[in-house]
Amino acid sequence: MFTIEHDFDATVITLIDEVEPNSRPLNEDIVILSFDDRVVLEQMDPKTDQVSRISFTMHQLTELRLALNLPEGNYRLDLSKG
């Protein structure tokens, strides 16, 4: 399950973990904050009771999106093409 909210300066997507009863423990929700220049992932760490954050530039996010569909190897994007 997920929710989408549009705030003044960001779009906020929350991924809510759902599981079948007794199949596995629930994971903490993941919050994705999308700004004009970056995307931030947040998730509560139940061991430390603090929010862990990872920030991606738009370039890093593009590389991640492409990497999910490529075989093992080293790659470099050529941004000068199109």
Residue pairs with C-beta under 8 A, 6 or more apart in sequence:
1 15
1 16
1 18
2 13
2 14
2 15
2 16
3 13
3 14
3 16
4 11
4 12
4 13
5 11
5 12
5 13
5 14
6 12
9 35
9 36
10 33
10 34
10 35
11 33
11 34
12 31
12 32
12 33
12 34
13 31
13 32
13 34
14 29
14 30
14 31
14 32
15 29
15 30
15 31
15 32
16 29
17 26
17 27
17 28
17 29
19 25
19 26
28 43
28 44
28 45
28 46
29 43
29 44
30 41
30 42
30 43
31 41
31 42
31 43
32 39
32 40
32 41
32 42
33 39
33 40
33 41
33 42
37 57
37 58
38 55
38 56
38 57
38 58
39 55
39 56
39 58
39 61
40 53
40 54
40 55
40 56
41 53
41 54
41 55
41 56
42 51
42 52
42 53
43 51
43 52
44 50
44 51
44 52
45 51
45 52
56 64
59 77
59 79
62 77
63 75
63 77
66 75
66 77
67 75
